[in-house]
């Protein structure tokens, strides 16, 4: 059970980091 929660948070972290990178790229292109 704990591993499942951890993997879920890991996926959230990956999405969060990808979103931040995308925002930074958009800001750089503007």
Number of C-alpha atoms within 10 A of each C-alpha: 5 7 8 9 10 11 11 12 12 12 12 12 12 12 12 12 12 12 12 12 12 12 12 11 11 10 9 8 7 5
